């Protein structure tokens, strides 16, 4: 799925938001290792039970996107302005429950 954004309506975020996001994503695998039912986790990607099925958390333009991927195709992307919201939604999709994880430690 390709989403095109008209640059005239695009709100730019400073590099500070991207740097903050990178720092939080570095902490994510450590936090997820404490949860059950997570497999083969990398910074942005969690493999599910079936081969080729994954939940993906990526920076998509000025937004953070959480989407389901199967055999290389992205489905049902959800977009977030805030990295913390994206991470919590990512965790919710992985576990099926609301996970309270403090990422600020």
Secondary structure, DSSP 8 states (H G I E B T S, - for coil): ------GGG-----HHHHHHHHHHHHHHHHHHTTSSS-EEE-SSEEE-SSTTEEEEEEEETTEEEEEEEETTEEEEEEEESSHHHHHHHHHHHHHSS-----TT-
